[in-house]
Amino acid sequence: MPTLVAELADFAHHQHHRGLPAAVEGRAELALLDTYGCIVAGAATDPARAVAGHLAEQHPGRPLHELPRQDAALWLGTAAHAHDYDDAQLPTMVHPSTVAVPTALANSRSNSRSNSLSADSTSLLRAAALGAETALRTGAAALDGADSALFERGLHMTSLCGTLGAAVTAGLLRGLDPERLAHALAIATSLACGLLEANRTGGTVKPVHAGWAAAAGTTAASLAAHGLTGAPTALEGRFGYLAAFVGPTARPEALTEGLGERWHYLDTVIKPYPTNGFTHPAVELAVLLRAEGIGPDRIDSIRLDLPGPTLRTVAEPPEAKAAPPGGYAARFSAPFAVAVALRGGGGLGVALEDFPDAAVHDPGLLALAARVHCRAGARESAAFPGHLGATLHAVLRDGTTRTLHVADTLGSPARPLTRAQVEAKFTANTGLPPLARPVDPAALLAALEPAFTAAAAPVAAPTAGGELV
């Protein structure tokens, strides 16, 4: 009986050559468009600047397209995840494309000092999709009911699961055979890491987790290509990945059940708003309330009914969420995100430009956020995590009440964004027209050179972020 890494590697290798279902390839194309926009938008953030400065110090004068693959992946992944605007999936809480797409771009070259491509657009998209699917299945194996055992242990799902997915993406683009690809996966289990403590107490390291996963997976594929081997039972063994990181609740069967028939990648959410995904239904309701002509000056108070398990991330402690310390922390606050959405914004209703650090010092926004109160809604809690919904009860200054409800947030599998909406988000993030089809990986990397060069310029040390969880 084949081991889990062997089964996953054989499947990925076969599907990469044979082709993917049309829906999966279409999803990968949207993911490339969306994630590339997130890279451009995230290039100027403190985490991306820190990584670019580090790489410029290690490789003086080297442009992005001439960096070693793992270093290019490190920066691309960090920039992609810098705003938490990249796609995600429930209930695993894995952000698959923020690792898979940067890995695919970084590994699309024939060697680390050449801008020539070994992968065309189709190969790149397939490799990214298969890496993302591997990451999501790894996340599913860590679920204990609706909760992730990784999260409960303080481990960052995107980083740990993404490293395995990145090994698949990089290995496929390097042309590894199934045996070597299995070794890349096994090696990746020894390189996976990422702690969530910075989310709780402050720090800017979290986006680097995605970049490190892309870099570590790329390194695992390279080591396998050069003959290094990993444990055959690296996933399911007594001292393997699942035992070490997940524990007794691990579900190894989730890694392979329905393989080729059930695609977790189709369940991912492309985010319409630049906020934590748990805030999205509330943000959408605030946008709808605003569209009815009900602005902040007409509102006395708001009660939000949210799924109970989401409260500790976006609503607790209430005092901190009503007055977040910075723009990044504000995007993890349901009260503050609702306040911003009620005032109005760009993009699909709320855009990145609506969450500058200065926004958290705006007296009007702070006063409005203080009037937004969150609680666990019975209907919303019962439906979660299969459905991410919310109910907004607005008490108006004239004494009347307006109640709005959404059962599934915009961008969810039940209500996916249209291509036009994804393109609108891309343009809001980049100021550019949508990518040409089919995409040219070399052109994409070349177009990022100015952003990387600017990010690598010396800047002041980044400041710590605020408490998010």
C-alpha positions as semicolon CSV with decimal commas, in nm:
position;residue;x (nm);y (nm);z (nm)
1;M;0,000;0,000;0,000
2;P;0,152;0,338;-0,098
3;T;0,235;0,588;0,173
4;L;0,053;0,920;0,182
5;V;0,338;1,123;0,029
6;A;0,367;0,865;-0,251
7;E;-0,007;0,875;-0,321
8;L;-0,021;1,254;-0,322
9;A;0,287;1,286;-0,540
10;D;0,163;1,030;-0,792
11;F;-0,171;1,209;-0,816
12;A;-0,014;1,553;-0,861
13;H;0,232;1,433;-1,124
14;H;-0,040;1,255;-1,321
15;Q;-0,282;1,548;-1,309
16;H;-0,017;1,802;-1,403
17;H;0,046;1,619;-1,728
18;R;-0,306;1,502;-1,795
19;G;-0,480;1,828;-1,711
20;L;-0,728;1,948;-1,451
21;P;-1,107;1,982;-1,463
22;A;-1,209;2,303;-1,638
23;A;-1,353;2,448;-1,316
24;V;-1,026;2,393;-1,130
25;E;-0,814;2,548;-1,405
26;G;-1,056;2,842;-1,418
27;R;-1,024;2,883;-1,043
28;A;-0,645;2,879;-1,073
29;E;-0,658;3,151;-1,337
30;L;-0,867;3,375;-1,109
31;A;-0,630;3,295;-0,822
32;L;-0,332;3,408;-1,028
33;L;-0,506;3,736;-1,114
34;D;-0,613;3,794;-0,754
35;T;-0,284;3,695;-0,591
36;Y;-0,074;3,895;-0,835
37;G;-0,281;4,200;-0,742
38;C;-0,217;4,126;-0,375
39;I;0,159;4,106;-0,445
40;V;0,158;4,448;-0,608
41;A;-0,049;4,596;-0,327
42;G;0,166;4,436;-0,058
43;A;0,505;4,528;-0,202
44;A;0,529;4,857;-0,011
45;T;0,433;4,716;0,331
46;D;0,681;4,688;0,616
47;P;0,710;4,305;0,601
48;A;0,773;4,305;0,224
49;R;1,026;4,587;0,264
50;A;1,206;4,398;0,538
51;V;1,237;4,088;0,322
52;A;1,342;4,287;0,016
53;G;1,606;4,469;0,221
54;H;1,736;4,138;0,353
55;L;1,759;3,995;0,000
56;A;1,927;4,308;-0,136
57;E;2,189;4,269;0,136
58;Q;2,241;3,903;0,044
59;H;2,243;3,962;-0,332
60;P;2,361;4,319;-0,400
61;G;2,240;4,456;-0,731
62;R;2,043;4,144;-0,826
63;P;1,695;4,209;-0,969
64;L;1,400;3,996;-0,869
65;H;1,411;3,773;-1,175
66;E;1,777;3,686;-1,107
67;L;1,737;3,592;-0,743
68;P;1,763;3,225;-0,646
69;R;1,420;3,066;-0,670
70;Q;1,372;3,030;-0,296
71;D;1,458;3,395;-0,235
72;A;1,221;3,520;-0,503
73;A;0,952;3,298;-0,350
74;L;1,020;3,444;-0,005
75;W;0,955;3,799;-0,120
76;L;0,661;3,719;-0,348
77;G;0,482;3,518;-0,080
78;T;0,540;3,782;0,186
79;A;0,404;4,060;-0,036
80;A;0,105;3,846;-0,134
81;H;0,001;3,788;0,229
82;A;0,095;4,131;0,363
83;H;-0,259;4,269;0,369
84;D;-0,448;3,945;0,442
85;Y;-0,638;4,021;0,121
86;D;-0,552;3,685;-0,039
87;D;-0,794;3,395;-0,079
88;A;-0,876;3,157;0,205
89;Q;-1,088;2,856;0,290
90;L;-1,313;2,753;0,575
91;P;-1,293;2,567;0,799
92;T;-0,920;2,498;0,745
93;M;-0,833;2,872;0,756
94;V;-0,557;2,799;0,501
95;H;-0,473;3,073;0,250
96;P;-0,366;2,848;-0,039
97;S;-0,290;3,083;-0,329
98;T;-0,069;3,322;-0,132
99;V;0,186;3,039;-0,120
100;A;0,110;2,845;-0,438
101;V;0,109;3,136;-0,684
102;P;0,435;3,298;-0,559
103;T;0,597;2,953;-0,564
104;A;0,481;2,898;-0,920
105;L;0,610;3,238;-1,036
106;A;0,946;3,191;-0,864
107;N;0,992;2,842;-1,009
108;S;0,879;2,916;-1,362
109;R;1,237;2,987;-1,474
110;S;1,469;2,722;-1,612
111;N;1,745;2,821;-1,368
112;S;1,805;3,073;-1,095
113;R;2,018;3,311;-1,302
114;S;1,807;3,315;-1,615
115;N;1,486;3,484;-1,716
116;S;1,406;3,205;-1,962
117;L;1,097;3,004;-1,877
118;S;1,063;2,631;-1,832
119;A;0,689;2,659;-1,774
120;D;0,416;2,799;-1,993
121;S;0,097;2,952;-1,859
122;T;-0,094;2,624;-1,849
123;S;0,181;2,437;-1,667
124;L;0,217;2,720;-1,415
125;L;-0,156;2,730;-1,341
126;R;-0,181;2,353;-1,302
127;A;0,119;2,340;-1,070
128;A;-0,023;2,621;-0,856
129;A;-0,365;2,453;-0,836
130;L;-0,217;2,117;-0,736
131;G;0,001;2,278;-0,472
132;A;-0,298;2,466;-0,336
133;E;-0,505;2,147;-0,327
134;T;-0,227;1,969;-0,137
135;A;-0,213;2,250;0,119
136;L;-0,589;2,246;0,169
137;R;-0,600;1,869;0,211
138;T;-0,325;1,898;0,471
139;G;-0,539;2,155;0,647
140;A;-0,843;1,925;0,631
141;A;-0,640;1,649;0,797
142;A;-0,592;1,883;1,095
143;L;-0,963;1,953;1,151
144;D;-1,126;1,848;1,474
145;G;-1,488;1,908;1,385
146;A;-1,505;2,271;1,276
147;D;-1,181;2,368;1,453
148;S;-0,825;2,340;1,331
149;A;-0,598;2,158;1,574
150;L;-0,311;2,357;1,423
151;F;-0,472;2,687;1,522
152;E;-0,548;2,561;1,872
153;R;-0,179;2,477;1,911
154;G;-0,077;2,826;1,799
155;L;0,046;2,709;1,458
156;H;-0,015;2,908;1,141
157;M;-0,209;2,684;0,902
158;T;-0,108;2,876;0,590
159;S;0,259;2,834;0,672
160;L;0,260;2,469;0,778
161;C;0,018;2,343;0,514
162;G;0,147;2,582;0,251
163;T;0,501;2,447;0,277
164;L;0,380;2,105;0,163
165;G;0,178;2,259;-0,116
166;A;0,475;2,468;-0,227
167;A;0,691;2,155;-0,249
168;V;0,438;2,006;-0,492
169;T;0,416;2,324;-0,702
170;A;0,794;2,370;-0,718
171;G;0,858;2,001;-0,780
172;L;0,613;1,986;-1,069
173;L;0,766;2,291;-1,235
174;R;1,113;2,140;-1,192
175;G;0,991;1,827;-1,368
176;L;1,041;1,589;-1,076
177;D;0,917;1,234;-1,131
178;P;0,666;1,090;-0,881
179;E;0,937;0,934;-0,666
180;R;1,136;1,257;-0,633
181;L;0,817;1,456;-0,585
182;A;0,724;1,230;-0,293
183;H;1,066;1,297;-0,141
184;A;1,010;1,673;-0,187
185;L;0,684;1,642;0,007
186;A;0,850;1,437;0,279
187;I;1,139;1,683;0,310
188;A;0,889;1,970;0,330
189;T;0,737;1,822;0,646
190;S;1,071;1,885;0,819
191;L;1,084;2,247;0,699
192;A;0,729;2,354;0,789
193;C;0,692;2,612;1,066
194;G;0,504;2,924;1,172
195;L;0,368;3,047;1,506
196;L;0,065;3,273;1,553
197;E;0,173;3,452;1,870
198;A;0,240;3,774;1,679
199;N;-0,129;3,783;1,587
200;R;-0,217;3,789;1,954
201;T;0,038;4,027;2,101
202;G;0,177;4,225;1,808
203;G;0,449;4,196;1,546
204;T;0,477;4,212;1,168
205;V;0,614;3,863;1,103
206;K;0,288;3,691;0,996
207;P;0,307;3,773;0,621
208;V;0,658;3,626;0,612
209;H;0,502;3,290;0,705
210;A;0,357;3,268;0,354
211;G;0,685;3,373;0,198
212;W;0,880;3,127;0,411
213;A;0,641;2,846;0,313
214;A;0,700;2,925;-0,055
215;A;1,076;2,939;0,001
216;A;1,083;2,621;0,213
217;G;0,876;2,425;-0,038
218;T;1,101;2,546;-0,317
219;T;1,406;2,436;-0,117
220;A;1,251;2,095;-0,049
221;A;1,195;2,040;-0,422
222;S;1,552;2,144;-0,502
223;L;1,697;1,915;-0,237
224;A;1,491;1,625;-0,368
225;A;1,609;1,700;-0,721
226;H;1,967;1,673;-0,598
227;G;1,917;1,341;-0,425
228;L;1,808;1,416;-0,071
229;T;1,542;1,179;0,058
230;G;1,266;1,209;0,314
231;A;1,086;0,955;0,528
232;P;0,829;0,748;0,334
233;T;0,587;0,789;0,625
234;A;0,666;1,156;0,684
235;L;0,295;1,238;0,709
236;E;0,137;0,943;0,891
237;G;0,431;0,797;1,085
238;R;0,472;0,787;1,462
239;F;0,703;1,088;1,448
240;G;0,553;1,231;1,130
241;Y;0,387;1,561;1,047
242;L;0,037;1,469;1,168
243;A;0,154;1,325;1,500
244;A;0,390;1,616;1,568
245;F;0,173;1,909;1,464
246;V;-0,187;1,787;1,486
247;G;-0,191;1,514;1,748
248;P;-0,447;1,243;1,824
249;T;-0,733;1,415;1,641
250;A;-0,552;1,401;1,306
251;R;-0,750;1,270;1,010
252;P;-0,494;1,120;0,769
253;E;-0,774;0,992;0,546
254;A;-0,862;1,352;0,457
255;L;-0,537;1,379;0,263
256;T;-0,651;1,135;-0,004
257;E;-1,028;1,081;0,020
258;G;-1,201;1,178;-0,302
259;L;-0,867;1,259;-0,462
260;G;-0,934;1,374;-0,817
261;E;-1,309;1,391;-0,760
262;R;-1,345;1,633;-0,469
263;W;-1,147;1,957;-0,513
264;H;-1,107;2,162;-0,197
265;Y;-0,962;2,443;-0,408
266;L;-1,309;2,513;-0,545
267;D;-1,424;2,594;-0,190
268;T;-1,185;2,885;-0,142
269;V;-1,306;3,241;-0,096
270;I;-1,164;3,523;-0,306
271;K;-1,195;3,814;-0,066
272;P;-1,407;4,111;-0,176
273;Y;-1,289;4,324;0,116
274;P;-0,940;4,384;0,262
275;T;-1,038;4,262;0,607
276;N;-1,029;3,938;0,799
277;G;-1,271;3,696;0,635
278;F;-1,480;3,661;0,950
279;T;-1,574;4,030;0,920
280;H;-1,694;4,000;0,560
281;P;-2,065;3,932;0,612
282;A;-2,084;4,224;0,855
283;V;-1,898;4,451;0,611
284;E;-2,131;4,348;0,331
285;L;-2,436;4,434;0,544
286;A;-2,287;4,772;0,629
287;V;-2,231;4,840;0,258
288;L;-2,593;4,744;0,190
289;L;-2,714;4,969;0,473
290;R;-2,515;5,256;0,328
291;A;-2,666;5,188;-0,015
292;E;-3,009;5,242;0,141
293;G;-2,902;5,592;0,234
294;I;-2,846;5,516;0,602
295;G;-2,518;5,676;0,697
296;P;-2,330;5,708;1,028
297;D;-2,512;6,026;1,129
298;R;-2,847;5,841;1,133
299;I;-2,727;5,548;1,346
300;D;-2,756;5,534;1,723
301;S;-2,616;5,181;1,767
302;I;-2,560;4,853;1,585
303;R;-2,577;4,496;1,708
304;L;-2,402;4,231;1,504
305;D;-2,495;3,865;1,530
306;L;-2,193;3,662;1,419
307;P;-2,093;3,294;1,438
308;G;-1,976;3,231;1,793
309;P;-1,639;3,077;1,699
310;T;-1,540;3,393;1,508
311;L;-1,583;3,635;1,798
312;R;-1,242;3,580;1,954
313;T;-1,079;3,680;1,625
314;V;-1,285;3,985;1,523
315;A;-1,478;4,100;1,832
316;E;-1,279;4,028;2,148
317;P;-1,176;4,199;2,362
318;P;-1,442;4,459;2,272
319;E;-1,241;4,761;2,393
320;A;-0,940;4,671;2,176
321;K;-1,152;4,597;1,870
322;A;-1,335;4,929;1,901
323;A;-1,002;5,117;1,907
324;P;-0,742;4,915;1,712
325;P;-0,380;5,034;1,730
326;G;-0,311;5,040;1,356
327;G;-0,449;4,989;1,008
328;Y;-0,355;4,620;0,998
329;A;-0,520;4,549;1,332
330;A;-0,826;4,745;1,220
331;R;-0,889;4,491;0,946
332;F;-0,930;4,222;1,216
333;S;-1,199;4,423;1,395
334;A;-1,564;4,372;1,304
335;P;-1,677;4,697;1,475
336;F;-1,411;4,908;1,305
337;A;-1,456;4,739;0,964
338;V;-1,829;4,806;0,985
339;A;-1,760;5,169;1,072
340;V;-1,535;5,207;0,769
341;A;-1,789;5,036;0,543
342;L;-2,069;5,266;0,664
343;R;-1,865;5,572;0,575
344;G;-1,794;5,444;0,225
345;G;-1,499;5,316;0,030
346;G;-1,351;5,209;-0,299
347;G;-1,313;4,876;-0,475
348;L;-1,613;4,650;-0,413
349;G;-1,732;4,868;-0,126
350;V;-1,425;4,881;0,095
351;A;-1,069;4,900;-0,038
352;L;-0,717;4,895;0,104
353;E;-0,700;5,271;0,088
354;D;-0,980;5,285;0,347
355;F;-0,754;5,125;0,612
356;P;-0,450;5,349;0,650
357;D;-0,286;5,364;0,992
358;A;-0,426;5,714;1,030
359;A;-0,783;5,580;1,016
360;V;-0,755;5,444;1,369
361;H;-0,711;5,801;1,496
362;D;-1,022;5,930;1,318
363;P;-1,264;6,047;1,593
364;G;-1,568;5,982;1,376
365;L;-1,470;5,623;1,297
366;L;-1,376;5,553;1,658
367;A;-1,706;5,691;1,784
368;L;-1,900;5,482;1,535
369;A;-1,700;5,164;1,607
370;A;-1,775;5,209;1,978
371;R;-2,147;5,192;1,895
372;V;-2,111;4,853;1,722
373;H;-2,167;4,559;1,956
374;C;-2,105;4,196;1,863
375;R;-2,258;3,880;2,002
376;A;-2,290;3,514;1,907
377;G;-2,598;3,470;1,692
378;A;-2,784;3,140;1,730
379;R;-2,866;3,114;1,359
380;E;-2,517;3,214;1,250
381;S;-2,343;2,984;1,496
382;A;-2,554;2,683;1,396
383;A;-2,474;2,733;1,028
384;F;-2,098;2,784;1,076
385;P;-1,853;2,680;0,929
386;G;-2,051;2,555;0,631
387;H;-2,202;2,900;0,600
388;L;-2,048;3,229;0,709
389;G;-2,332;3,472;0,770
390;A;-2,431;3,765;0,989
391;T;-2,729;3,973;1,099
392;L;-2,707;4,348;1,149
393;H;-2,960;4,529;1,370
394;A;-2,928;4,907;1,335
395;V;-3,113;5,129;1,584
396;L;-3,160;5,466;1,415
397;R;-3,172;5,803;1,587
398;D;-3,539;5,841;1,494
399;G;-3,618;5,533;1,704
400;T;-3,673;5,292;1,416
401;T;-3,474;4,972;1,360
402;R;-3,336;4,831;1,037
403;T;-3,239;4,462;1,027
404;L;-3,038;4,302;0,748
405;H;-2,921;3,940;0,719
406;V;-2,690;3,749;0,489
407;A;-2,659;3,369;0,510
408;D;-2,346;3,337;0,297
409;T;-2,086;3,607;0,262
410;L;-1,998;3,750;-0,077
411;G;-1,705;3,561;-0,227
412;S;-1,800;3,231;-0,062
413;P;-1,855;2,913;-0,268
414;A;-2,229;2,982;-0,247
415;R;-2,182;3,337;-0,381
416;P;-1,848;3,347;-0,565
417;L;-1,712;3,669;-0,708
418;T;-1,760;3,707;-1,082
419;R;-1,457;3,752;-1,303
420;A;-1,557;4,118;-1,345
421;Q;-1,551;4,161;-0,965
422;V;-1,211;3,994;-0,937
423;E;-1,083;4,221;-1,211
424;A;-1,226;4,524;-1,030
425;K;-1,042;4,420;-0,713
426;F;-0,722;4,369;-0,914
427;T;-0,748;4,716;-1,065
428;A;-0,818;4,872;-0,724
429;N;-0,508;4,698;-0,585
430;T;-0,275;4,777;-0,874
431;G;-0,415;5,062;-1,082
432;L;-0,356;4,832;-1,379
433;P;-0,590;4,675;-1,634
434;P;-0,656;4,300;-1,588
435;L;-0,382;4,059;-1,690
436;A;-0,375;3,946;-2,050
437;R;-0,484;3,587;-2,123
438;P;-0,295;3,363;-2,138
439;V;-0,046;3,507;-1,894
440;D;0,326;3,524;-1,964
441;P;0,516;3,429;-1,645
442;A;0,829;3,611;-1,760
443;A;0,632;3,930;-1,818
444;L;0,470;3,904;-1,476
445;L;0,805;3,880;-1,299
446;A;0,949;4,163;-1,509
447;A;0,654;4,386;-1,426
448;L;0,724;4,337;-1,053
449;E;1,084;4,459;-1,078
450;P;1,007;4,826;-0,994
451;A;0,802;4,720;-0,690
452;F;1,080;4,494;-0,565
453;T;1,347;4,758;-0,625
454;A;1,146;5,019;-0,435
455;A;1,080;4,774;-0,150
456;A;1,452;4,696;-0,123
457;A;1,539;5,063;-0,063
458;P;1,654;5,133;0,296
459;V;1,369;5,226;0,531
460;A;1,322;5,274;0,903
461;A;1,268;4,961;1,112
462;P;0,904;4,844;1,107
463;T;0,683;4,907;1,404
464;A;0,504;4,628;1,589
465;G;0,143;4,555;1,502
466;G;-0,138;4,539;1,753
467;E;-0,324;4,252;1,909
468;L;-0,544;4,081;1,652
469;V;-0,683;3,765;1,808
